Amino acid sequence: MHKGIVLLKRRPGMSREAFREWFMGPHLDFSRNRPEVLRYTGSFTVGEGPGSPFVNGEPAFDIVSEIWCKDLEAIQQAYAGLHRAGGPSDTLAHAGTRIAFIAEEQVIFDKTK
């Protein structure tokens, strides 16, 4: 399994609520419509992690999002399609910081099953 992982920080002056509303609303259509995307997850920041304090009450990132695809070719096709459809441009209209990369999943352990 390969994932497209994106770290986002909302643009200055945008509330967490407005950012979440945008992300969970119209922004999801970009990935929802890509046939290569098998799963989409988003993890919103809710608290500080050990050794990673918020600066002035703000997390470094507001969300870690992941689009899951079956292999590297599929994630590359998905990213190309998302780019053509304007997904990154839409993101940059709402986010001050966007860091995107492709990762290959390695399940270390899974106690959920």
WOHU-V561296 format. One record per backbone hydrogen bond with DSSP energy under -0.5 kcal/mol. CO is the residue of the C=O (numbers start at 1). NH is the residue of the N-H. E is the energy in kcal/mol with one decimal. If there is no record, write none. Layout:
co=CO nh=NH e=E
co=CO nh=NH e=E
//
This chain:
co=1 nh=105 e=-2.3
co=2 nh=69 e=-3.0
co=3 nh=5 e=-0.7
co=3 nh=103 e=-2.7
co=4 nh=67 e=-2.2
co=5 nh=101 e=-2.3
co=6 nh=8 e=-0.5
co=6 nh=65 e=-2.9
co=7 nh=99 e=-2.2
co=8 nh=62 e=-3.1
co=8 nh=63 e=-1.6
co=9 nh=96 e=-2.3
co=9 nh=97 e=-1.7
co=11 nh=14 e=-2.0
co=15 nh=19 e=-2.3
co=16 nh=20 e=-2.6
co=17 nh=21 e=-2.4
co=18 nh=22 e=-2.3
co=19 nh=23 e=-2.7
co=20 nh=24 e=-3.0
co=21 nh=25 e=-0.8
co=22 nh=25 e=-0.5
co=22 nh=27 e=-1.7
co=25 nh=28 e=-1.1
co=26 nh=29 e=-1.1
co=27 nh=30 e=-1.4
co=27 nh=31 e=-0.5
co=28 nh=32 e=-2.7
co=29 nh=33 e=-1.5
co=31 nh=34 e=-1.6
co=33 nh=35 e=-0.6
co=34 nh=37 e=-1.1
co=36 nh=38 e=-0.6
co=39 nh=68 e=-3.3
co=41 nh=66 e=-2.9
co=42 nh=44 e=-0.6
co=43 nh=64 e=-1.8
co=49 nh=52 e=-2.5
co=52 nh=49 e=-0.9
co=54 nh=56 e=-0.6
co=55 nh=58 e=-1.7
co=58 nh=55 e=-2.0
co=62 nh=45 e=-2.3
co=63 nh=8 e=-2.4
co=63 nh=65 e=-0.5
co=64 nh=43 e=-2.6
co=65 nh=6 e=-2.5
co=66 nh=41 e=-2.7
co=66 nh=68 e=-0.5
co=67 nh=4 e=-2.6
co=68 nh=38 e=-3.2
co=68 nh=39 e=-1.0
co=69 nh=2 e=-2.4
co=71 nh=75 e=-2.0
co=72 nh=76 e=-2.3
co=73 nh=77 e=-2.2
co=74 nh=78 e=-2.5
co=75 nh=79 e=-2.7
co=76 nh=80 e=-2.2
co=77 nh=81 e=-2.5
co=78 nh=82 e=-2.8
co=79 nh=83 e=-2.3
co=80 nh=84 e=-2.3
co=81 nh=85 e=-2.1
co=82 nh=86 e=-0.7
co=82 nh=87 e=-2.7
co=83 nh=86 e=-0.9
co=86 nh=90 e=-2.5
co=87 nh=91 e=-2.4
co=88 nh=92 e=-2.6
co=89 nh=93 e=-1.1
co=90 nh=94 e=-0.6
co=91 nh=94 e=-1.7
co=91 nh=95 e=-2.4
co=94 nh=11 e=-2.1
co=97 nh=9 e=-1.9
co=99 nh=7 e=-2.9
co=101 nh=5 e=-3.0
co=103 nh=3 e=-3.0
co=103 nh=105 e=-0.6
co=106 nh=108 e=-0.7
//
